[in-house]
Structure formats: structure tokens, C-alpha cells
Amino acid sequence: MLVPLPTRTAIVQESERDAARIARMLPQTTSDGTLSTTLPCGTAFGIPEYVCESPLTPGNVIFCLTDLSRAARNLNDNNGASVMIKADAASGSLVTNPRVTLVGKVGEVSQEDKEAVKKVYVEVHPDSRHYVQWADFRFYELSVESVYFVGGFGGQHYIGPVGLELYRSAQP
């Protein structure tokens, strides 16, 4: 059953700084996103994946992928990727809630950093505690190079690119 959207009584104009703060908050408050990689034929491939903010570089995003996954195989050929993370739709909807697309390069987390990453990842995703131990699962980090933010529906929200330095320095 669809729930009617609340009516707005005031128009709020978000700034790029507001967008940066919200964009930094999304990987900390949302447990999944859509990871997009490139198939060998050049076509985009998107799939839902668990995400968490990187404990290594705040603002970057961590994934845990099996070697069997299409996304991991795509990343072996082309490490360019993006992840779209959206606010939980418990209130509002897909078009009214904020979402961010983080674009960059993906690399496997080094062996020396793996335990710190695993600790944070399992805290965010307790059901992963078993499979993150398996030999065919690896942690990957998306090093964010650009940010595109959609604050919601219509002109009262910021929609557009967010400067990388502004994104990195924003306090959620």
C-alpha cells in the first residue's frame, strides 16, 4: 500500500555544502547501494551490494565481493565504477529522498588493512560475519573521484555535482 507523501509548508533551498554533508552521511546511514561496473562488451552493469564507509579513507566506500560475482570480474578488467546510495525510503520515496552517486576507481583492500575493514564491515552487516572469512571473498574500496547529488524532487533541493574537497571535508 502506498502511503501519501507529506505536504511541504516551506520551500527549503539546499546549498552545495548541505549536499556534501548529506552525501557524506548516506554511506554511514544506509547499508546498501547499487554498484555499477562495466561489462567486457562496454555495457554498464549494476547490482545491489552492501556498502559501508571506509575506515581507511573517510568518504570512500567499501564492498565485499566474491570472486564469482559479475561485478568482481568486471572490476578485474576495468576498475572504474560508481555506487548509488539512497536514503532509506521508510519515509518519503525514491524520488523525494536524497541520493548520491560516487564515481571513482576500485581497488582491492591490502592484506595489512583487511582486518580493520572487516571489523567495520561486519559491524554494519552482521550477517556477513561468516562469508567474509571465505577465501573467495575480498574487500574492495571505491576511491571517490567525483560526486553527483540529488537532494530530492524538485527545485527545493540541490541537484548536481559536489566538489570533491567539499565532499571530503564535510562533517555528516
Protein Blocks (a to p, Z undefined) as FASTA:
>chain_A
ZZdddddfbdcdddfklmmmmmmmmmmmpcbdcdddddfkopacdddddddddfklghia
cddddfkbmklmmmmmomcdcddddddfkggcfklpccdddddddddddfklmmmmmmmm
mmmmmmlmmmmmpmkbccdddddfbdcddfbgcjkbccddddfklmmmpcZZ
